[in-house]
């Protein structure tokens, strides 16, 4: 499976549309090329494949180019596999997201000493000694445009800035490679500014929304959404899939798309207070580093999140879980529990007495097939988890009983 998916990562010259790009079932195409185009909202349900163009910026001074290309390829393969709706049980399910690497820009320093892990040119905010310190605006500057190196076809001798590349549909997402052992660089996992949309999925003019896993209040709004993800080159593909998992969580929950916020929070367990009467909205509120939940029976959860009496959830049924919490997790990042719980993850919103799906016992065996594809961090779970997002040709119904939209196009609204 992996070799075929790696073909999706072949370098593709920026600005070149391939045969078949005129099809309204594939995005980008000759009619719509850029993030946030009205065409995306108007044709959301017609899209059957997305081929976003990826700009990769490498600042790691020492990782061999071949290893970096392999890392990017493996992440692309993981993203593609994770966009196959119910792909763990349907070998014919197509990959909806097939990222194309438009350009990999190598910004490393020649002959850098071994203790200089990343290039000195990595953009940092002057004088910031605590907290996140990346100066994201530099990536959109004229000076940095020359480093990206994509010539302006209308003005010889000039290079296109990142915001111009996004506007022209040459770039849809940016991955920034850096050695995570360098403590001088403190980056958010993914950042994104996103327009607001109404209940009718049409854009509302006005200030954008911070839609990433964290955000830079100083970042300038360029008019189109753009996700910038920071890839730790000392880790494998599963760890960046975790970053993308958190990015999707925050994009879905930031309120930019009200419909998606309602549906995703129900799927991912961000509605526990309303559904189960807990004093918190999600298990993300529970402390790290120790086992907090036990499942004596598949339909019973016992929580000990504080001193005193435990919190008992009877007739307990989990929906889809979230990036840190598989349905039967006992603590953050728990991939080891084999005790079953009742869950609707594989048939969420597909019938059942309340329309939420028919509960079935779930013990984590289903995601083990991805142990090799995305072996680190929460990778195996995240591939499987994302395959259960309502994707292409899903059979789910939304909270109003209407056919559920494919969630993946929202990434590029």
N, C-alpha and C positions, 0 to 999 in steps of 0.2 A: 504493500500500500504506500509506504513512504516514498520510494523512488518516483512513482507517478506524480505524487503531490509536489515533489521538489521541482518539477517542471514549471510549476506556477511561480517559481522564484527566479527564473531566468531573466537576465538583464534585458530591459526593454527601453529603447531610446525614448526620452521624454518628448511628449508632443506628437508621437507617431500613433495614429489610430490604425488598428489591424483590420483585416477582412472580417466581416461579421459584426463590426462595431456599430453598424447602423440599426441593428436589431433592437427594438424597444424592450426586449426581455433581458438585455445585458446593459450594465452601467459600469463605466462611462460609455457614451456613444457619441455620434456626430451631432446630436441634438442637445444632449446634456453631458457636461464634462466636469463641472465643479461642485464641491460640497455646497449643500444648501440650495441647489437649483430648485425652482418651483416644480420642474419636471419630476423630481424625485417624489414629491408629495402627490402629484397628480397621477403618477404611474406606479406608486408603491406596490400595489397588488399584482402588477404585471411583471415585475422584475423577477427573473429566475436565476440570475448570477450577477455578482458584483466583482469587479476586478480593480480595486483601488490601487493607485500608484503610490509607491512607498519611496520616500527619500530616507536614506540611511547615512548618518554622520558618525564617523569613527574618531574618537579622541584617545583611545587606548594606545599608548606608545609602544607596547611590546607584544601584544597578541599577534600571532602570524595572520596574515590576510586570509589564508585558506581556512583557519579556524573561525575567524569572524564570519566569513561567507557561509560556513557550515552552520554556525549558530543561527544566523538570520534565516537560512533555508529551513532549519528544523523548527523555528518558531512559526514561519509561514506554513509549514506542513501541519503543525499543531492547530493553528487557527483554521486552516481549511478543514481538517478532520472534525474539529469541534463545531463547524457550521453545517455538518451533515445531520439533518433532523433525524433523531433516533438511529444514527448510523451504527451504533453498537449492536443493533439487531437487524438492520436492513443494509445488506451489502451494496444494494443498488442506489442508496440515497446519495444524491449529488452534493458536492461541496458548494455552498452558496458563496463563500468568501474565498476568492483566489487572488491574493495580493501579488502585485507585479513590482519588482524592484526597479524603479525608474533610474536610480543612480545611487551608488555607494561611494561617498566622498571620504577619502582617507586624509584626516587632518592631523595625523601623528607627526611628531618632531623627529627629524633625522638625527640619528646618533644620540638620542636622549639617554641620560644615565639611568641605570636600573631603578634607582629610587624615585625617579620621576614617572609615576604610573600613568598619568594622563598629560596631554599636551597643555602647556602653560597658557595657550590661547583659549582654553575652555572659559566661556563667559560667566564671570561671577560678579555679584554686586559689590562695589567698593565699600569697605568699612563694615560689612556685615560679618560679625564674628560668631553669632549664635543663630540657630534655626536654619531654615532653607535659604540658600544664598545664590541660586542660579539666576542670572540676568537673561530672561527669556527674550526680551526685546532685541538683544544683539542678533539673534537668529534671523530677524526680519530686516536688518540694516543693509544699506548699500555696500558697506565694507564686507559683510559676510556673504553677500551675493557673489562677490568675486571668488570667494572660497568654494561656494557651491559650484560655480563655473558653468552655468547654463546661459548661453549668450542671448541677448535681446535681439530677436530677428529683425526688429524695426529700427534699431539704433546701434550700428556697428561700434564695437569697443566697449559696450555696456553689458552688464550682466543683470538678469532678472532677480529681483528680491524674492524671498520666500512668500510674502503675501501676494506678489504678482504671479508666482508659480501656482499658488492655490487658486487665485482668481481665474487663471487660464485653464485650470483643470489638469495641470501637469503634475501636481502633487496633491494627494489626499490625506496623507498621514506621514509623520516623521518619527523615526526611531533613532535615538542618540545613544551610541555605544560608549561606555566608559568603564574603567576598572573600579569596581565598587570598594576596593580596599583603600582607595584614596580618600581620606577623611576630610580633605580640604573642600571636596565637592559634596554638597548636601542638597540633593535633588528630590522633588516629588516623583512618585512612580509614574504618573501620567497627569498632564494638565490639559485643559481644554476650555475655551470660551465658546458658548453656543447661543444661537438666537432663541427667542421664546416663540412658542407656537400655541395656537388656540385649540379648543376642543375639536375644531374642524381640520386640524393638522396644517393650517395655513399660518405663515409667519406673522408675528406681531412686531411691528417696528418698536425700537427702543433699546434700552441697555441689555447687553447679553447676560448670560448666567454662567457662573463657574460650574462647569460640568465634569471636572476631572477629580481624581483622587488627591485632593489638595488643589491649591491654586495660587497664582502670583497676583496680588492686588495691583501691582505696577504694570502688568502686561497690557499692552495697547490692543484695542479691538480693531481688527482689520476688516470686519464685515462678513466674514465667513468662518464657520467652525473649522477647527484644526486640532487634532490630537497629537501631542508630543509625548512620546514614551521614552523613558530612560532605561536602557538595557544594561544590566550588570554583566560584564563580560567574564567575570569569574564564576558565573553560575550557568545553568543550562536553560533549555527552553521552558521547562515547567515554571520556573520562577517568574519569567516575564509573562507567561499566561496568567499567573496569579495577579500581576500588576494590571493586565488587561481585564481580568475579572473584576477587580476593584473599580477600574475605570468604568466598566459597564454598569456596575452597581450605582455609582455616583451619577453617571449620565442619565440613567433611568430615574433616579430618585431626586434629581436637582429641581424638578418642577418645570423644566423647559418644555416638556411634552406631557401635559397632564394625564392623558389617557395611559401612556406608558408607565407613569409613576404608580397609578392605581393597580395596574395589572402586575407589574413587576414586584411591588411590595407584597402582594398576596402570594406570589410564587416563591419569593426568596425569604419569607419569614420575617419581614419588617413590619408585621401587623400583629405581633403576639399580644400586645396589650388589649386590642379589640377582640381578638379571636379567642384568647385563653385567659384574659384577666391578669396577666403578669404585670409587675410594676415597671417593666421596660419594654421597649418596642421590638428589640431583637436580641439574639444571643451575643451580638457584638458587645453589648454592655457588660457581659460577665468577665470576671478577671481572668487574666492569662496565667498559664503555668501550672494549673492544677485541675484535676478532674472534678467537675461540678455536677454533671448529670449522669444518672443511671437509668437503665430501662429494664426493670424487673420482668415486664411483659411487653410484647410488641405494641400494646396500646396504652402503656403507662410510662410516664416520665417523672422522675423524682429529682428535683433541683435543690442544691444546697449552696445558693449564691451568697449567703450571708450567715451570720450567727443566728441561732434560734431554730425554730421549726422549719423543716424542709417544705418546699413548694411542690405539691403533688398535682400533676396534670393527668386526669383520668380521661378515658376514651380518646387518647392522644393520637392524632394523625398529622404527619408532616407533609408539607407540600414539596417544594423543590430544594430547600436548603439554600445556602449562599457560599461565597468563596471560602470562608473559614469553617463553615459548619455543614458537612454532609448530614443527611437526615438522621443518622444514628450516632453522631459525634457526641462524645462525653466532655469535650473541652475544645478550645481553639485548636485547629490543625490536626484533628484526630482522624487519621486514615486507617487505624488499626482495628477498630471495634468490629466484631463480626456478629454481635447480638442483633437480631432483627428488630425493626420497628415498622409500624404501619405508615406507608407513604403513598402519595399519589403522583410522585415525580414522573413516572413513565406514562401516565395517562392524565396529566393535570388538565382540568377543565374539559374532560371528555366524558360527559355524562355523569352517572352516579346519582344517589338520592338528592344531593344538594347541588348538583352540577359541577362539583369540584373534582370529579374523577372518582374511580373506584379504588379504595385503599388496597394495597397489597404489601406483603412482607418484603422488606428491603434490608440487606445486610452488607452492602458495599462490594459484593463480588463483581458487579457489572462493570465497574471502572478499572478492574485489574488488567484488562486487556490493553490499557494504555500505559502500563508501567514502563515500557521501553520508549514509547513515543515522547513522553514528557515526564522523565523519571524523578525530577527534583521538585522541591517545595510541594504545593498542592496539585501539581500538574496532572496526574492521572484522573483525579476527581474532577478537575476543571474542564478537561476535554469532554468527559461524560456529562457533566452538569450543563455545559453550554449546548450539548446535543439535545438536551431536553428543553431548552428555550423554544417557545413556539417559532418554528422556522418555516422553511418552504414547504407548502402543502400540508401544514399541520392540521389537525382535526379538532383543535380546541375552540372554545367559545369564550368571549370576553365577559366581563362582569354584567353586561347588559344583554347577554345571550346572543350576540352577533358573532359571525365568524372572526376568529382571532387573526389579527394582522401578523405577518412575519416581522419579528423584532429586529432582524439584522439591518434593514435599510436605515433604521433610525440612527445608526452609527455615523451616517454622513449627512444628516439633516442640517 
